[in-house]
Amino acid sequence: MINPFPATESRAARILLSLLALAVATAGTVWLVDLSGAVAGARAAQRHWHPHGYAQILFFLLAVPIGTLLHTPSAAAAGLPVRRAWATAGVLLCYGVLVAAAAWAVAPLAPAHVGGGRRDPSGLYPAWLACVLLSVAVLACAGGLFVRPTRREDPLDFTPPSARRRAGAAARTEPAEPRRRISGALFTTGVFAWVIGTPLLILLLLRGLAGWAIG
């Protein structure tokens, strides 16, 4: 039997779970980066992706499943579509692999170390990865992969119960709102990530190719 009165998510609990997910993903990234020094293949990958790029890719691959896992119990209790969130997480992991492959291809065009100058082009590569990976990873840690209802009951609505029931009956006769496949927060984050990240990638390619042609 479906519960007609699903529990609502606690904002404080969601914030605590988000911070916990960020902490666990960060700790796991630091541990894996340290461990990479003892494994030849991982050490070579870290050298190729550059340390900052390697760390961002690892953080993304950890943050997406960790954030989704930690928010699953509260999301299920609130009646949110858990299966859809995990399907989205799987798609995002494939997306992360594709971005990592693109980063592997463009990494030789970027300096291994980021300079401190304001116009220094060495920051283009990590900035691009931060846009297209870190922004989505942080959203996953905040439980942003779960599709949440767009309409919520107004806590300041003092309409009498009888009028509220009549309004509810009228609303049920209206066409149902289409169910979204992904959360609005994820869609917005992805759009802004690539709107900002695409020019950075283009600049990186142009500067790298110009340096290759001159050198």
Salt bridges, closest charged atoms under 4 A:
GLU9 OE1 - ARG148 NE 2.67
GLU177 OE1 - ARG151 NE 3.77
